[in-house]
Amino acid sequence: MENLAREKLDFKYDSMITGLGFAVPKKVLTNKDFERMVDTSDEWIVERTGMKERHIGEEGVVTSDLCADAAKIAMERANVSAEQIDAIIIGTITGDVGFPATACYVQNKLNAVNAVAFDISAACSGFLYALELADAYIASGKYKTILTIGGEMLSRVTDYQDRRTCVLFGDGAGAAIIQPSDGTRGIISTYIGTDGHLADLLMMPGGGSKYPASIETVKERMHYIQMAGQEVFKAAVKTMGDAAVKILHDSGVPGDKLKLLITHQANTRIINATAKRIKIPMEKVFINIEKYGNTSAASIPIALTEAVEQGVLQKDDLCLLVSFGGGFTFGAVLFKY
Ligand code: UT7
């Protein structure tokens, strides 16, 4: 059994992460701040979510600013110039404007003149969707250097009068440069999926073709995130667990070979349940939700960057990323760092 597992841990890698970076705005909202804004308490928020603080963009800051700041750090660490970038793929649901894509603004800010640039709308799974695409592009030989980003300013679509949602969200961006593998490490497997039948449980209804922006939609507070918390919670626990089990099984990697599990940071109770499902002890689970809250597509690349910066994830370590978000969307990426 052990031999079989070891044999199976010998993989063919197409792409690898060569640089990581993240950026968050300076301004912080603490649980105590929320006690002054809505009927809530530090105790409730910590107990029910694990969150203590979240970063909120000052007036004038836009999503592409955070994305570009995160990208510059990742590019420097990967020793990649702006001209070298072939594609910029950003997972975001809170872009600078309705259109064009935030990736277009980031391309311009970086002066990445040779890069095709586009966004992916997959809510909290946006970064893992971007990673799968980047890996496939590299495997195909089409591109050699891809900038993937998860970037959000959820504060701009958060209803600060609704205690059920306002305490949850924060702003930030995380970036990863993806390039051809050196042959010894990289992305082992990616798996993304969608379950559209529960799409309305987590959404922002206003401003699209169904409810175009009007005085009415503003009055009805339809330009804010709306979430059926408990239903989303249950779906997140089941779906993230299923995704983690599937990717490990399909890749032939026993859970105990993982050095680190990084899931979307929406709720410590969901993270704990996912770890339990694949029997990963909590020492091998990276959690930073207490500092940043739920930053949607940005949460995984921010956590991944911090894990590397803190030395928790090191070269040749096996790491599993798992996400779940509005759509519903979900995904898992298994890689050797
Ligand atoms: O990022 C994409 C995926 N998102 C998620 O995965 C989020 C999933 N959902 C959750 O994490 C949890 O459902 C929440 C954190 C959103 C809510 O926690 P919960 O334990 O499911 O609470 P609940 O919605 O069942 O509400 C329990 C009680 C309610 O009071 P009553 O009706 O029992 O009197 C709520 O009104 O807690 C109340 N409540 C609050 N109380 C104090 C809800 N929000 C707050 C709050 N402060 N901020």
Boltz pocket constraint, residues with backbone or C-beta under 6 A from the ligand:
constraints:
  - pocket:
      binder: B
      contacts: [[A, 39], [A, 40], [A, 41], [A, 44], [A, 45], [A, 48], [A, 49], [A, 124], [A, 163], [A, 164], [A, 165], [A, 167], [A, 228], [A, 229], [A, 230], [A, 231], [A, 232], [A, 233], [A, 236], [A, 265], [A, 266], [A, 267], [A, 270], [A, 294], [A, 296], [A, 324], [A, 325], [A, 326]]
      max_distance: 6.0
